[in-house]
């Protein structure tokens, strides 16, 4: 029995987008925190790279969050598929148990 929701992805199931959102939030918070400690650099310069080393570290964090989000989404999808298969097997078992021979005690 095929599930009608197979292949459809809900917006809330997008862990990769959540990971990118977290990375962007980190990027902005890091820039704002640095703004308070360094008075000669503006927020725009800090966010988009007054220096390359800061940009590299942010790109690395973005990649780590993307990898984590992708891995989490894969596991969520895999778990959902296994739960669907388990639900189908339970339905089949109930159908077998409630079949015409179930009430006869195996005679």
N, C-alpha and C positions, 0 to 999 in steps of 0.2 A: 504494500500500500504506500503510495507516494504521498508525502506531505505537501500540501498546497503552498507552504511557506518556504519550500526548498529553493535555494537560489536567491531569495530576497534578503537583502541586508538592511536592517533598520539603521537609522542615523545614530542611535545611541550605542550601536554595536561597533562603532568605528574606533577601536583602541589606538590606531595609528594617528588619527586626528587628535585624540586626547593627548597622545604623547607629544605631537607637534605643538599643541596648545600649552602644555607644561613647559616645553623648551622655550617657547616665545615668552612665557611668563617669567622664566628664569632669566632670560636675556634682558628683559625690561627691568626686573628687580635688581639684577647685577649692575646695570647701568645707573639706576637711581641711587643705589648704595654707594657706588663709586663717585657719583656726583657730589655727595656730601663730604667725601674725603679729599677730593681734588678740586680746587677752586679754579684752576686755570683752563680746564676742559669743560666745554658745554655738554649738555645731555645728548644732543644730536651727534656730536663728535664721539662721545663715549659709546653710544648705541651702535653706530655704524663704522667705527674703526678709526680712532685716532692713532692706533697702533695695531700691527698685524697679530701680535701674540694674543691679545684679547679676543680678536676675531676667531683665531684658530681654536681657542678653548671653547668658545661658544658653538662653533660648528661641531666640535667633538661632542659636546653635551647634546646638541640637536640630534646627532647620529645615534648616540646611546639611547635617547628617548624614543627615537623612531624604531630602533631595533627592539627595544622593550615592548613598545606598542604592537609591533608586528608579531612578536612571539606570544604576547598575551592574547591577541585576536585569534591566532592560530589555535591556541589551547581552548579558547572559548568555543570556537566553531567545532573543534574535534569533540569536546565534551557534549555539545548540543546534539551532534550526530549520534554519539553513543547513547545518549538518553533517549533519542527517538527510536533507535534500534531496540533498546531495552523495553520501551513502551510497546512496540510492535510484538516483540516476543512474549510479553505478558498477555497481550490480547490473544495471541495465538494459543498460549497455554490455557487461558480461561475458556477459549472456544473448544479446545480438546477436552477439557475437564467437564464441560457442560454439554458434551455431545450426546448422541442417542445411546451409546453404550455405557455412559457414566453411571446411570442409575441401576444397572443390572449387576454390579459388583463383579464383573469380569466373567460371567457365565456364558 
